[in-house]
Amino acid sequence: MGRIFAAENFGNTTADAVVIGGGIVGASTAFWLSKSGMKVILLEMRDALSSLTTAASVECFRTQFTESDMAELAVESVKMFENFNQVIGYDDTHIGITQRGYLFVTDDSTMLSELESAVNRYHQLGVKDAEFIAGDKLHKRFPFLAPQALAATFNNKDGWLSTHEATYGFAKASDDAVFYTKTKAAGIIVDSKGVAAVETNKGKISTRLVVNCAGPFAAMIGRMAGLEMPLKTVKRQKCYIKVSEDIVPKNAPFMVDLVNHSYWRPEAGGVLCAWVDSDEPETPPSEELPTDWDFAAESIHRVSRLNPFFETIADKIVGSDINVSAGQYVYTPDDKPVIGPSGEIEGFHLNCGYWCGVMMSPAAGKRVADIAAGKMNNKDNPLRYSRFKEGAVQKGSTFLK
């Protein structure tokens, strides 16, 4: 069983592997490394696991990816979420999985062929439940949509969950693992053989394997080992609105307006809504991010376009009903994460570069462990870091990334 506590000064200690970052990606990675027989130490600089990027997410997962390397991880991860207790070996963990689907909608007739092509691609990649829905069929199934909505892609296997419960489920179910909170990585010692130790504010950990799962701080951790990674951090916000239950459509999915990049989903006691600004500038990694004063109003305005019931919400809400929070996405040159050995510093492995960390976390953590334990050859890993030097970099066409 994994042990979680705020570390006192532990002096010098040893571990087979050190994971840096205590979000859901780091916890999954630590879990799978421990299951491969390693003694694992995870370092989280904050007071608790799942308290920065993971907590700032909209806690969703989906299988609708047009890139084979992303779809492979997504499909495997959803299966793990669906069978979470069996995966971790504990029966008392409740991750609140809700599968009502992702609905990508457009009212732009020029996009219809793109949506149909996307669904055909999903089918090719094994996501057979994905659908193209148009016209009357769309409005019959989702009557809350505005009349001008023309078509959508949909997969009812997609949905959302409690990332907090999933993160702590991975931690609790880890074998020989210790999760240190309030413990910050201060440096990585490298010798002629590669990674040798991690220096922290509580002591030094001797190890030959470090996995960088530090989310928006991943580039900083990379520099500690002498690795300059092409990562870009961008602020993303979300808005929670307290809403009377009779206003929100029953059993609604996660709904995305593909024209103006807005989205919403039901949440306990209300709704979550937001929009993705493709022009949002890069921002330095931060634990404290300011929110924009007009983000809630802009979000409501955008989602109202294809969801008219939001106009009723706008008429009824008061300031105290609204809470805006912010986190950071991390982007690589091809908008895909980096997983596995860095290839430049022996023993320095990666599981970072995510805008989709929650939804990929179970399978990505397993892949890191499989490669580290020799169960998978990194050459067979399409998300290997060396792809950038190899020139195997191509942005995909996945919606809302």
C-alpha positions as CSV (number, residue, x, y, z in Angstrom):
1,M,0.0,0.0,0.0
2,G,1.3,3.5,-0.9
3,R,2.0,5.8,2.0
4,I,1.3,9.5,1.7
5,F,2.6,12.1,4.2
6,A,4.4,15.4,4.4
7,A,8.1,14.6,4.6
8,E,10.3,15.7,7.5
9,N,14.0,16.0,6.7
10,F,14.8,12.5,5.6
11,G,18.6,13.0,5.0
12,N,19.9,10.5,2.5
13,T,17.7,7.7,1.2
14,T,17.5,5.5,-1.9
15,A,14.8,4.4,-4.4
16,D,14.6,2.4,-7.6
17,A,12.6,5.3,-9.1
18,V,11.7,8.8,-8.2
19,V,8.6,10.4,-9.8
20,I,8.4,14.2,-9.7
21,G,4.9,15.5,-9.7
22,G,1.8,14.4,-7.7
23,G,-1.0,15.0,-10.2
24,I,-3.0,12.1,-11.7
25,V,-0.2,11.5,-14.3
26,G,2.5,11.2,-11.6
27,A,0.3,9.0,-9.3
28,S,-0.5,6.6,-12.2
29,T,3.2,6.5,-13.1
30,A,4.2,5.7,-9.5
31,F,1.5,3.0,-9.3
32,W,2.6,1.2,-12.4
33,L,6.3,1.5,-11.5
34,S,5.6,0.0,-8.1
35,K,3.6,-2.9,-9.8
36,S,6.7,-3.7,-11.8
37,G,8.5,-4.4,-8.5
38,M,10.3,-1.1,-8.0
39,K,10.7,0.8,-4.7
40,V,9.2,4.2,-5.7
41,I,9.3,7.7,-4.2
42,L,7.0,10.4,-5.5
43,L,7.7,14.1,-4.8
44,E,4.9,16.6,-4.7
45,M,5.9,20.2,-3.8
46,R,2.4,21.2,-2.7
47,D,0.4,20.3,0.4
48,A,-1.5,17.5,-1.3
49,L,-1.6,15.3,-4.4
50,S,-4.0,16.3,-7.2
51,S,-4.0,19.9,-6.1
52,L,-2.6,21.9,-9.1
53,T,-3.2,21.1,-12.8
54,T,-5.3,18.0,-12.1
55,A,-7.6,19.9,-9.8
56,A,-7.9,22.7,-12.4
57,S,-9.1,20.4,-15.2
58,V,-12.7,19.7,-16.2
59,E,-12.0,16.1,-15.3
60,C,-13.0,14.7,-18.6
61,F,-11.9,11.8,-20.9
62,R,-12.7,10.9,-24.5
63,T,-11.8,8.4,-27.2
64,Q,-12.4,10.7,-30.2
65,F,-8.9,11.2,-31.5
66,T,-7.9,11.2,-35.2
67,E,-4.2,10.3,-34.4
68,S,-3.5,6.7,-33.9
69,D,-0.9,7.3,-31.2
70,M,-3.3,9.3,-29.2
71,A,-6.3,7.1,-29.7
72,E,-4.3,4.1,-28.6
73,L,-3.6,5.6,-25.2
74,A,-7.1,7.1,-24.9
75,V,-9.0,3.8,-25.6
76,E,-6.8,1.9,-23.2
77,S,-7.2,4.6,-20.5
78,V,-11.0,4.6,-20.8
79,K,-11.1,0.8,-20.3
80,M,-9.0,1.3,-17.1
81,F,-11.3,4.0,-15.8
82,E,-14.3,1.8,-16.5
83,N,-12.7,-1.0,-14.5
84,F,-10.7,1.1,-12.1
85,N,-11.2,-1.0,-9.0
86,Q,-10.1,-4.1,-10.8
87,V,-7.1,-2.3,-12.2
88,I,-5.8,-1.0,-8.9
89,G,-7.0,-4.1,-6.9
90,Y,-9.2,-2.2,-4.4
91,D,-12.9,-2.4,-4.2
92,D,-13.6,0.7,-2.1
93,T,-12.5,3.4,-4.5
94,H,-15.3,5.4,-6.2
95,I,-14.1,7.6,-9.1
96,G,-17.6,8.7,-10.0
97,I,-17.3,7.7,-13.6
98,T,-20.0,9.3,-15.7
99,Q,-20.3,8.2,-19.4
100,R,-22.7,10.5,-21.2
101,G,-20.5,11.1,-24.1
102,Y,-18.7,14.0,-25.9
103,L,-20.8,15.8,-28.4
104,F,-18.9,17.9,-31.0
105,V,-21.5,20.1,-32.7
106,T,-21.4,22.5,-35.7
107,D,-23.8,24.8,-37.5
108,D,-21.3,25.4,-40.3
109,S,-22.3,23.4,-43.4
110,T,-18.7,23.5,-44.7
111,M,-17.6,21.4,-41.7
112,L,-19.9,18.4,-42.3
113,S,-17.5,16.5,-44.4
114,E,-14.8,17.1,-41.8
115,L,-17.0,15.6,-39.1
116,E,-17.9,12.6,-41.2
117,S,-14.3,12.0,-42.0
118,A,-13.4,12.2,-38.3
119,V,-15.9,9.5,-37.4
120,N,-14.6,7.3,-40.2
121,R,-11.2,7.7,-38.8
122,Y,-12.4,6.9,-35.3
123,H,-13.8,3.7,-36.6
124,Q,-10.5,2.8,-38.3
125,L,-8.8,3.3,-34.9
126,G,-11.2,0.9,-33.2
127,V,-13.6,3.5,-31.7
128,K,-16.6,1.7,-33.2
129,D,-19.2,3.5,-30.9
130,A,-18.5,6.9,-32.4
131,E,-21.3,8.3,-34.4
132,F,-22.0,11.0,-37.0
133,I,-25.4,12.5,-36.2
134,A,-27.2,15.1,-38.3
135,G,-30.5,16.9,-38.9
136,D,-33.6,15.7,-37.2
137,K,-31.8,12.8,-35.6
138,L,-29.5,15.2,-33.8
139,H,-32.3,17.4,-32.5
140,K,-34.4,14.4,-31.4
141,R,-31.5,13.0,-29.3
142,F,-30.3,16.4,-28.0
143,P,-33.4,18.7,-27.9
144,F,-31.6,21.4,-26.0
145,L,-29.6,22.3,-29.0
146,A,-30.4,25.5,-31.0
147,P,-32.3,25.0,-34.3
148,Q,-29.3,25.9,-36.4
149,A,-27.2,23.0,-35.2
150,L,-26.5,20.8,-38.2
151,A,-24.4,17.9,-37.2
152,A,-22.2,16.4,-34.5
153,T,-19.8,13.6,-33.7
154,F,-20.7,11.6,-30.6
155,N,-19.4,8.7,-28.5
156,N,-21.3,7.7,-25.4
157,K,-18.2,6.0,-24.0
158,D,-16.7,9.4,-23.3
159,G,-17.4,11.4,-20.1
160,W,-15.9,12.6,-16.8
161,L,-14.9,11.4,-13.4
162,S,-13.4,12.5,-10.0
163,T,-9.8,13.1,-10.7
164,H,-9.1,13.5,-6.9
165,E,-10.4,10.0,-6.2
166,A,-8.6,8.5,-9.1
167,T,-5.3,10.1,-8.1
168,Y,-5.6,8.9,-4.5
169,G,-6.7,5.5,-5.7
170,F,-3.5,5.1,-7.7
171,A,-1.5,6.2,-4.7
172,K,-3.2,4.0,-2.2
173,A,-2.9,1.0,-4.4
174,S,0.8,1.4,-5.1
175,D,3.0,-1.3,-3.6
176,D,6.4,-0.3,-2.3
177,A,5.9,3.4,-2.7
178,V,6.1,6.6,-0.6
179,F,4.3,9.8,-1.7
180,Y,6.0,12.8,-0.1
181,T,4.0,16.1,-0.1
182,K,5.5,19.5,0.7
183,T,8.7,18.1,-0.9
184,K,10.2,20.0,-3.8
185,A,12.8,18.8,-6.2
186,A,15.7,21.2,-6.1
187,G,18.2,19.5,-8.4
188,I,19.1,16.3,-10.3
189,I,22.6,15.0,-9.9
190,V,24.0,13.4,-13.1
191,D,27.2,11.4,-13.3
192,S,29.0,9.5,-16.0
193,K,26.3,6.8,-15.8
194,G,23.4,9.2,-16.0
195,V,20.9,10.1,-13.3
196,A,22.4,9.5,-9.9
197,A,20.2,11.3,-7.3
198,V,17.5,13.9,-6.7
199,E,18.1,16.7,-4.3
200,T,15.1,18.0,-2.5
201,N,14.3,20.5,0.3
202,K,14.1,17.6,2.7
203,G,17.2,15.6,1.7
204,K,18.8,13.6,-1.1
205,I,17.4,10.5,-2.8
206,S,19.9,8.3,-4.6
207,T,18.3,6.7,-7.7
208,R,19.1,5.8,-11.3
209,L,15.6,6.5,-12.6
210,V,13.7,9.7,-12.5
211,V,10.4,10.3,-14.2
212,N,9.4,13.9,-15.0
213,C,5.6,14.2,-14.4
214,A,5.8,17.8,-13.3
215,G,3.0,19.2,-15.5
216,P,3.6,22.9,-16.2
217,F,6.9,22.7,-14.3
218,A,8.2,19.9,-16.5
219,A,10.6,22.1,-18.5
220,M,12.1,23.4,-15.3
221,I,12.7,19.8,-14.0
222,G,14.2,18.9,-17.4
223,R,16.7,21.7,-17.1
224,M,17.8,20.3,-13.7
225,A,19.0,17.2,-15.6
226,G,20.4,19.2,-18.4
227,L,17.6,18.7,-20.9
228,E,16.0,21.6,-22.8
229,M,12.5,20.5,-23.8
230,P,10.3,22.3,-26.4
231,L,7.4,22.8,-24.0
232,K,5.0,25.7,-24.0
233,T,2.7,26.5,-21.0
234,V,-0.6,28.2,-21.7
235,K,-3.3,29.4,-19.2
236,R,-6.7,27.8,-19.5
237,Q,-9.7,28.8,-17.4
238,K,-13.0,27.3,-16.5
239,C,-16.2,28.6,-15.0
240,Y,-18.5,26.9,-12.5
241,I,-22.0,28.3,-12.3
242,K,-24.4,27.3,-9.6
243,V,-27.7,26.6,-11.4
244,S,-31.1,25.3,-10.4
245,E,-31.4,21.7,-11.5
246,D,-34.6,22.2,-13.6
247,I,-32.7,24.5,-16.0
248,V,-29.9,22.1,-17.0
249,P,-31.0,19.4,-19.6
250,K,-31.2,16.0,-18.0
251,N,-28.4,13.5,-18.8
252,A,-26.6,16.0,-21.0
253,P,-23.2,15.1,-22.4
254,F,-20.0,17.1,-22.5
255,M,-20.9,19.5,-25.4
256,V,-18.5,21.4,-27.6
257,D,-19.3,24.1,-30.1
258,L,-16.7,23.5,-32.9
259,V,-17.3,27.0,-34.4
260,N,-16.4,29.1,-31.4
261,H,-14.4,26.6,-29.3
262,S,-16.7,26.8,-26.3
263,Y,-17.9,23.9,-24.2
264,W,-20.0,22.9,-21.2
265,R,-21.0,20.0,-19.1
266,P,-23.3,19.3,-16.1
267,E,-21.6,19.5,-12.7
268,A,-23.0,18.8,-9.2
269,G,-25.3,21.8,-8.4
270,G,-24.7,23.5,-11.7
271,V,-22.6,23.5,-14.8
272,L,-19.0,23.9,-16.0
273,C,-18.4,26.1,-19.0
274,A,-15.4,27.5,-20.8
275,W,-13.8,28.3,-24.1
276,V,-10.4,27.8,-25.6
277,D,-8.7,30.9,-26.9
278,S,-6.2,29.8,-29.6
279,D,-4.5,33.2,-29.2
280,E,-3.9,32.8,-25.5
281,P,-0.2,33.8,-25.0
282,E,2.4,31.5,-23.4
283,T,2.7,32.1,-19.7
284,P,5.5,31.0,-17.3
285,P,4.6,28.0,-15.0
286,S,2.9,29.2,-11.9
287,E,1.0,27.9,-8.9
288,E,-1.1,31.1,-8.7
289,L,-2.8,32.1,-11.9
290,P,-5.0,35.2,-12.2
291,T,-8.4,34.8,-13.9
292,D,-9.8,37.2,-16.4
293,W,-12.7,39.4,-15.1
294,D,-14.8,38.8,-18.3
295,F,-14.1,35.1,-18.7
296,A,-17.4,33.9,-17.2
297,A,-19.5,36.4,-19.3
298,E,-17.6,35.4,-22.5
299,S,-18.0,31.7,-21.8
300,I,-21.8,32.0,-21.2
301,H,-22.1,34.2,-24.4
302,R,-20.3,31.6,-26.5
303,V,-22.1,28.4,-25.2
304,S,-25.4,30.2,-25.5
305,R,-25.1,30.2,-29.2
306,L,-25.9,26.6,-29.7
307,N,-27.4,26.0,-26.2
308,P,-30.2,28.6,-25.7
309,F,-31.0,27.4,-22.2
310,F,-27.9,29.3,-21.1
311,E,-29.8,32.5,-21.8
312,T,-32.1,31.6,-18.9
313,I,-29.0,30.9,-16.8
314,A,-27.6,34.3,-17.7
315,D,-30.9,36.0,-16.6
316,K,-31.0,34.3,-13.2
317,I,-27.4,34.2,-12.0
318,V,-25.8,36.6,-9.5
319,G,-22.1,37.1,-8.9
320,S,-21.9,34.7,-6.0
321,D,-23.1,31.9,-8.3
322,I,-20.0,32.1,-10.4
323,N,-16.5,30.7,-9.7
324,V,-13.7,31.0,-12.3
325,S,-10.5,29.1,-11.8
326,A,-7.4,28.6,-13.9
327,G,-4.7,26.0,-14.7
328,Q,-2.2,25.5,-17.4
329,Y,-2.0,23.2,-20.5
330,V,1.4,22.2,-21.7
331,Y,2.0,21.9,-25.5
332,T,4.8,20.2,-27.5
333,P,5.5,21.0,-31.1
334,D,3.0,18.4,-32.3
335,D,0.5,18.9,-29.4
336,K,1.2,15.3,-28.2
337,P,2.8,14.3,-24.9
338,V,6.3,12.9,-24.5
339,I,6.5,9.5,-22.8
340,G,9.5,7.3,-22.0
341,P,13.3,7.8,-21.9
342,S,14.7,11.2,-22.7
343,G,17.3,9.5,-24.8
344,E,19.8,12.2,-23.8
345,I,20.3,11.6,-20.1
346,E,20.4,7.9,-19.1
347,G,17.8,7.3,-16.5
348,F,15.9,10.5,-17.1
349,H,12.4,9.5,-18.3
350,L,9.4,11.7,-19.2
351,N,5.6,11.6,-18.9
352,C,4.7,15.2,-19.6
353,G,3.7,17.7,-22.3
354,Y,0.0,17.3,-21.8
355,W,-3.1,19.2,-22.6
356,C,-4.9,15.9,-22.0
357,G,-3.2,14.5,-19.0
358,V,-6.3,13.3,-17.1
359,M,-7.7,11.3,-20.0
360,M,-4.3,9.7,-20.9
361,S,-3.0,9.1,-17.4
362,P,-3.7,5.4,-16.8
363,A,-2.3,4.1,-20.0
364,A,0.6,6.6,-20.1
365,G,1.8,5.6,-16.7
366,K,1.7,2.0,-17.6
367,R,3.7,2.7,-20.8
368,V,6.4,4.5,-18.8
369,A,6.7,1.5,-16.4
370,D,6.6,-1.1,-19.2
371,I,9.5,0.7,-21.0
372,A,11.5,1.2,-17.8
373,A,11.1,-2.5,-16.9
374,G,12.0,-3.7,-20.4
375,K,8.6,-5.0,-21.3
376,M,8.3,-2.5,-24.2
377,N,11.0,-1.3,-26.6
378,N,11.0,2.5,-26.8
379,K,11.4,2.2,-30.5
380,D,7.8,0.9,-30.6
381,N,6.6,3.9,-28.6
382,P,5.3,6.6,-31.1
383,L,5.3,9.2,-28.3
384,R,9.0,8.8,-27.6
385,Y,10.9,12.1,-27.0
386,S,13.4,11.3,-29.8
387,R,10.6,11.8,-32.4
388,F,11.5,15.5,-32.5
389,K,15.1,14.8,-33.6
390,E,13.9,12.1,-35.9
391,G,11.6,14.5,-37.7
392,A,8.6,12.3,-36.9
393,V,6.5,15.4,-35.8
394,Q,3.1,16.0,-37.4
395,K,0.2,17.9,-35.8
396,G,-3.1,16.0,-35.9
397,S,-6.6,17.1,-36.6
398,T,-8.3,16.2,-33.3
399,F,-11.1,18.6,-32.3
400,L,-10.6,21.0,-29.4
401,K,-7.0,20.4,-28.5
